[in-house]
Structure formats: structure tokens, C-alpha cells
Amino acid sequence: MPTRALLQPTTSPGGRSTVPVALLFLGLIALTVDVPVARFCDARQYPRIITDVVNNAEPFGHAAGVVLIAATVAVLDSQRRRWAPGLCLGAAIGGGLSANVVKLLVGRIRPRNFDFGLTGVADTFTALFPFGAGGSSQQSFPSAHTATATGLAVALAALYPQGRWWFATLAALVAVHRVESSAHYPSDVCAGALLGWIVGNACLALTMRVSSAPVEAADSPAVLRRAA
């Protein structure tokens, strides 16, 4: 049986380029439905259980939830304890911070603050380089929660590849929550996912380069001696 590496790339080399291109394409397509979807979510004409599910998934994209998950990794995974929590924190919080930087460069009205009498998607954008003018209501693009969740999902998928689809599902639920709660448009969460993917994979590459742990096999004699 082949040995299991302590850290694995989340996708093949081809996938690492395909995923961001797909997210960029989806974001551009989403611009055509941003306003109708925001109007639908504002009306809340859907089952309550949807709101309950996505609300409970939201901590996966929140700094407090990220810290708790990183702490859980530190407690339960002694083999990766030295560097795995840092990878989770760097990928997640780095993704969120990158989204917050972009918010300072692109002004966009959040759906909950948008006048739906203005029907064009261009009306949702306010200015370039607003640098925080208008406060949170003008900082819809991109979704920092989604960037945080995606960065965390990338890190966790590299650590525990058997759960990669579950981590991706949690990140997707965070994205749905941001749209359902009228905090963001669909294109915002696509852009956030793109940033989280890029930052998460950058943190993963850096960890694999500077740490000796990722290349050590989980069932190697050295690891088994430390676990004993």
C-alpha cells in the first residue's frame, strides 16, 4: 500500500489553473443574474429551512470559526501540529484579507442597501478606489466570508483529502448564505471564491516549500516513533 503524505496538493496541476478560470467565468456570467437573484432573496419566498442550514454553515467563513477549526486540528492531529494550524489560519484569514483589500478598490452597494427600482447591474457599482467611503453598505464586492471559507477549504483538503468534497460543500454553503442574507450578489461570492482559491494555494505551496513535514510519510518509522 502506498504511503500517505502528510500534505497533498488539492488538485492536479491542470486543475490548479482550471478552477480559477472556471470561477472567473462563473463570476462574469453571474453578473447577468445578480439583480434578479438579489431581488428574489430580498423577498424571502423560499422555505425557512434553507435559511437555517446556511446560517449554521456561516462560521466556516468567519474568523472565529476558523480559529476554532485550526485549534481542533492542533488538538487532534499531532503529526501536523507544528504547521497545520498555521496553514489553516494563513489560507483562510489571508483569503479574507485579500477580499477586504479589493473592497477598498471597488465600491458596490450591498443588495440589502440597493434600490431595486434601479434595474441595471451597473447601478450596483458606485466608484473605483473609494477606500472605504460609504462604509460597509458600499463594500459588497467581493465576499470576504466566501474568500475565507474557500481558503480554509483548500488548506483542509490538502491536509485531509478524503474530506475534500465536504470542505468544498461547507465553503459553498457559506457562499449561499452570503447571497441568501442579502449581503452579496452571486458575482461577489464567485470573486471571493477565486481570491480564496489563489491565496489558499499560495499558502499551501509556501508550506510545502518551507516545511519538511509535508514530504514525510504518515507511516514512516520516524512518524510512528513520534506517535508512539
N, C-alpha and C positions, 0 to 999 in steps of 0.2 A: 504494500500500500504506500503511495507517495506521501511524503511528509507534508504537513500543513504549515504554511508560512504564517508568521505572526502578523503580517500586514500584507495585504494583496491589493493591486490596482482594482478599482471598482468596475472598469470596463476594459475592453481590448483597445489597442492603440487607435483603431478605426473609430471605436465608439467614443473615445475622448474628443474627437472632432465632430462626430455626427450629432451628439447630444446638444452641444451649444448651437450648432446650426439649426437643428430642429426647434429649439426653444426660441431662437431669433425669428424663425419663420412663423411659429405659432403666435409670437407676440405681434408681428405685423398683421397677421390675419385677425387676431383678437381686436385690433383697433376698429375693425368694421362692425363689431358687435358690442363694444364697450358700453355705449349709452343704453341700448335696449336691455342688456343684461343688468346694468345698474338700476334701471327703472323697475325691472322685474323683482330684483332683490329688495328694493325700497318698498314695494307693495306687500312683501311678505306673504304671497299667496302660494305657499307650499307647506308640506307637513312640518309640524313643530319638531319632530324627531331629527330632521336634518340639522336644524339649529343646535339641538342638544349635542349631537355627535361632533359636529365641527367645533363647537365651543370647547368641548372637553379635549380636543386634539390640539388646541391653540398653544398650550405650554411647550410643545415640541419646538415652537418657533419663538419662544420668549427667553430672554437671558436667564431668568430664574430657573426655568425648566432645563435649560442647557447645563447650568451649573450642577443641578441635582443629578442629571444623567451622567455628567463627567465624574461626579463623586461616586456614583454607583459603579461605574467602570473601574475606578480606583479601588473600591472595596472588594469587588468580586473577581477581578482579573489580575492576579498577582504577577503573571508573566509579562503583562504590558503596563504595569502600574507606573513605571518611571516616565513613560512618554505618551501613553494612550489618552489620558485625560487632557493633556495639553493639546494633542491633535484635535480632540473634540471641541475644546474651547476655542482654539485658533480658527478652525474651519467655520464654526458656527458664528462666533462673535465677529470674526473678520468679514464674513459674508454680510452680516447685518450692518457693520460699519461702512462697508463699501457702498451699500444701498443708501445709507444716510448721506454719504458724500455726494452721490448723484442727485439726491433730493435738493441739495443746495444749488445745483446747476440747472435743474429743470423744474419750473413751477407748474403744478397741476392741481386742480380743485378736486378734493375727495368727493366721491359720489354722495355722501351724506350732506355735503355742503353745496352740491351742484343744483342749479336751477334747471329742471328738466324741460322748461319752456324753451331752452336753448338746445336744439336737437343735434347739432353737429359735434363730432368728436373733437374737432379743432377748438371748440369753445371750452373744453375741459382744461386745455393748456393755457397758462397765463403769461409766462415770461421765461426767458433764458437768464441764467445767473441771478436768480432772486436772492440767493444767500440767506434764506430763511425768512424773507419778508412775507408777511401774511400768516406766519405761524403754521401749526400742524395742518390746518384746513387746506393749505396750499401745497402740501407735501405728499401728494398721492403717489407720485412716480419716483422710483419703483417701490415694491413692497419689501421693507426690511425684515418683516416676520418671515416671509417666504424665503428670502435670501439666507436668513439664519437657519431655518429648517432644512433647506437644501444643503447648505454647508455641513450641518450636523449629519444629515443622511449620508453624504459622501464619506465622511470620516467613519461612521459606524459601519457602513457597508464594506469598507476596507478592512476594518477590524473583525467583523463577523459576517462574512459573505453569505452565509446561509440565511441571514435575515434581510438581505438587500431589498427584496420586494416589500417587506414590511416597513422598512425605514422610508422607502420611496412613497409608500402609501400614506405614512404619517405626514411627510412633507407635503403631499398633495392635499391632504385634509386641511393642513394649515392654510394652503393657498385658497382652498374653497372657503374657509372661514373668513379670510380677509375680504373676499368678494361678497359673501353672504351677509357680512356685517356692515356692508356699505362703506368699508374703509378704503377699498381699492377697486380698480377696474381689472378685467381679465388680462389686459396687456401689462398692467403693473406687476401682477404676480408672475407672468412669464419672464419679464425683465428681472425680477427679483430672483427667480429660479436660475436664470442664466448667470447672474453675478455670484450666487451661492455655489453653483457648479464650478465656476472658474476659480474662485477663492478656495473652495474645498479641495480641489485637485492640486492647486498650488501648495497648500499646506501639506497635503499627502506626499507630494513629490519632495518637499523640503524635509519632511520627517524621514522618508526612506533614504535620503541622502546623508543626513547628519547622524542618524541613529543606527547602531549596529543591531538593535533588536529586531527590526523587520525582516532581516535576512536569516535569522536563526530559526531553525525548525522547531515546532512545538514539541515534537517527541525526540529531540536530540538529547544525548546524555547530559549535556550541561543544563538544559532546561529541566529535565527530570530530576537532577540532583537538587536544583534550587527549589523545586516544587515539593520535594520530599520533606 
